[in-house]
Amino acid sequence: MMPVRAATLTLLLLITACSEQTDTHSTGSTLDRILGRNISPEQITRNFAPDQVARGQALFLKNCAACHGQNAEGTPDWRKPLENGRYPPPPLNGTAHAWHHSTEELKRFILNGGPPGEGRMPGWEGILKDQEIDDILIWIKSLWPEEVYQGWYTRIENRPR
């Protein structure tokens, strides 16, 4: 009886492994597809309101550009720690790691400063309103190359929490 169970289990594993082939035409992981989160690039659009993007840019220039650069290009050598062990301001234009964080996390960094212990960004809570932070984040996301935005949306922003 035991060899039959082992053979059945082996057969089931082989069938499962064969059905898990990579689909080069879809976006997301196998888990995303299983959970019904297979989102194709055609389904993801950045319908950012032009006035919100413009407000975000103006707010960024007024409040953030002194550290992150006029075009969100960041500090040269942003990956190299300063003498105090903290890192200089990174690019936010899609060439660094801002897109590794959800909108919720990015808002938290702006409000509270941070990331804790790594950078020296001050917190903007009580200085910037929620809508102003949203506008800044929309402008930042408008700078990201299409493939960066697609990856961020499918892997970070749209993940279950």
Backbone torsions as a table, in degrees:
resi	resn	phi	psi	omega
1	MET	NA	-38.1	-179.0
2	MET	-62.8	-43.1	178.2
3	PRO	-61.9	-32.5	179.4
4	VAL	-66.9	-43.4	177.9
5	ARG	-63.0	-43.0	179.6
6	ALA	-64.0	-42.1	179.5
7	ALA	-65.6	-40.4	179.3
8	THR	-64.5	-44.2	178.7
9	LEU	-62.2	-43.5	178.6
10	THR	-62.0	-43.4	179.0
11	LEU	-62.3	-43.7	178.2
12	LEU	-62.0	-41.6	178.4
13	LEU	-64.2	-41.0	178.4
14	LEU	-64.6	-42.9	179.1
15	ILE	-63.3	-43.6	179.0
16	THR	-62.8	-45.1	-179.4
17	ALA	-62.4	-40.9	179.8
18	CYS	-67.6	-31.9	-178.9
19	SER	-80.7	-7.9	-179.0
20	GLU	-95.0	22.3	179.2
21	GLN	-61.6	149.4	-179.0
22	THR	-72.6	132.6	175.2
23	ASP	-97.9	108.1	-175.1
24	THR	-74.0	-7.6	-178.5
25	HIS	-99.8	-0.2	-178.4
26	SER	-114.2	161.8	-179.4
27	THR	-105.7	143.3	174.7
28	GLY	99.8	173.5	-176.8
29	SER	-86.6	172.3	175.0
30	THR	-58.6	-40.3	178.4
31	LEU	-60.8	-41.4	177.2
32	ASP	-58.7	-44.1	-179.7
33	ARG	-66.0	-41.7	179.8
34	ILE	-62.0	-39.9	-178.2
35	LEU	-84.7	5.2	177.2
36	GLY	79.5	22.0	-179.1
37	ARG	-107.0	30.1	178.4
38	ASN	-77.0	100.5	-175.9
39	ILE	-109.0	118.9	179.3
40	SER	-83.8	154.7	179.3
41	PRO	-55.4	-30.8	179.6
42	GLU	-64.4	-25.1	-178.3
43	GLN	-84.1	-15.4	-176.6
44	ILE	-100.4	115.2	177.4
45	THR	-127.3	146.9	176.8
46	ARG	-97.3	88.0	178.7
47	ASN	-88.8	58.6	180.0
48	PHE	-77.8	131.2	177.0
49	ALA	-68.2	127.9	-178.2
50	PRO	-55.3	-36.4	179.6
51	ASP	-68.9	-32.4	177.1
52	GLN	-70.6	-40.3	177.1
53	VAL	-61.8	-43.7	179.9
54	ALA	-64.7	-42.6	177.1
55	ARG	-62.4	-43.1	179.9
56	GLY	-61.7	-41.3	178.3
57	GLN	-63.9	-45.5	179.8
58	ALA	-61.7	-42.8	178.7
59	LEU	-66.2	-39.9	178.2
60	PHE	-61.8	-47.9	-179.8
61	LEU	-59.7	-38.3	-179.0
62	LYS	-73.4	-37.3	-169.7
63	ASN	-113.2	-24.4	-169.1
64	CYS	-119.3	-25.9	-171.6
65	ALA	-64.6	-27.4	180.0
66	ALA	-58.4	-31.0	179.4
67	CYS	-103.2	-43.6	-173.4
68	HIS	-92.8	-2.6	178.9
69	GLY	90.9	153.2	-177.2
70	GLN	-58.2	-33.7	-178.8
71	ASN	-112.2	23.4	-179.8
72	ALA	62.0	28.2	-177.3
73	GLU	-80.7	-10.8	176.6
74	GLY	77.4	-172.4	-178.3
75	THR	-93.7	137.8	173.2
76	PRO	-57.4	146.0	-178.8
77	ASP	58.5	36.3	-178.0
78	TRP	-64.4	-16.8	178.4
79	ARG	-85.1	-10.7	-177.3
80	LYS	-97.0	123.2	-179.1
81	PRO	-63.3	148.6	175.4
82	LEU	-76.2	177.8	179.6
83	GLU	-58.9	-31.3	-179.8
84	ASN	-82.3	2.1	177.4
85	GLY	89.2	-9.4	178.7
86	ARG	-90.8	161.1	-176.6
87	TYR	-97.3	146.0	176.3
88	PRO	-72.4	168.0	-178.4
89	PRO	-60.2	128.3	-179.9
90	PRO	-83.2	165.6	171.1
91	PRO	-65.7	148.7	177.0
92	LEU	-117.6	5.6	-172.3
93	ASN	-88.9	13.1	179.6
94	GLY	99.9	-2.5	-179.6
95	THR	-97.9	-3.1	179.4
96	ALA	-122.7	-138.3	-170.8
97	HIS	-111.5	6.5	-179.6
98	ALA	-57.2	-35.3	-177.9
99	TRP	-72.3	-4.9	174.6
100	HIS	-79.8	-3.5	-176.4
101	HIS	-115.7	145.4	176.4
102	SER	-70.7	165.3	175.7
103	THR	-56.9	-41.9	178.7
104	GLU	-58.6	-44.7	179.2
105	GLU	-66.7	-42.3	179.6
106	LEU	-61.8	-41.5	177.3
107	LYS	-61.6	-41.0	179.5
108	ARG	-63.4	-40.3	177.2
109	PHE	-62.5	-42.6	-179.7
110	ILE	-65.7	-45.1	-178.6
111	LEU	-66.3	-44.9	-171.8
112	ASN	-101.6	-7.4	-172.9
113	GLY	81.8	170.1	174.7
114	GLY	128.1	-166.2	5.3
115	PRO	-66.7	147.3	-175.0
116	PRO	-53.5	129.5	175.6
117	GLY	79.7	-11.0	-176.8
118	GLU	-104.1	-47.8	-175.6
119	GLY	-111.5	-169.4	178.7
120	ARG	-129.3	22.4	-179.1
121	MET	-68.0	130.6	177.4
122	PRO	-75.7	159.5	174.0
123	GLY	-81.3	144.7	-177.4
124	TRP	-110.1	9.9	178.4
125	GLU	-61.7	134.1	-177.9
126	GLY	84.4	-10.1	178.7
127	ILE	-106.9	-49.7	177.0
128	LEU	-102.9	138.3	176.1
129	LYS	-80.3	160.9	179.6
130	ASP	-54.5	-44.6	-179.2
131	GLN	-63.7	-36.2	178.2
132	GLU	-66.3	-40.3	177.1
133	ILE	-65.0	-42.8	177.0
134	ASP	-58.9	-43.3	179.7
135	ASP	-62.5	-43.8	178.6
136	ILE	-61.2	-44.7	-179.2
137	LEU	-65.2	-36.6	176.5
138	ILE	-63.4	-43.7	179.1
139	TRP	-62.0	-44.4	179.2
140	ILE	-58.8	-47.9	-179.3
141	LYS	-64.8	-28.0	178.6
142	SER	-68.1	-19.0	179.4
143	LEU	-83.4	-21.6	-174.3
144	TRP	-67.1	135.6	174.1
145	PRO	-57.9	154.6	-175.4
146	GLU	-54.3	-45.5	-178.0
147	GLU	-66.4	-32.3	176.7
148	VAL	-68.4	-46.1	179.5
149	TYR	-61.9	-44.3	178.8
150	GLN	-58.9	-47.4	179.4
151	GLY	-63.0	-43.2	178.5
152	TRP	-61.0	-48.0	-176.1
153	TYR	-64.0	-45.1	-175.5
154	THR	-77.0	-31.6	-174.7
155	ARG	-101.1	-28.3	-174.3
156	ILE	-110.6	-61.0	-172.4
157	GLU	-66.9	-35.7	-173.7
158	ASN	-97.2	9.4	-179.1
159	ARG	-77.6	153.2	178.8
160	PRO	-69.9	146.0	-180.0
161	ARG	-119.6	NA	NA
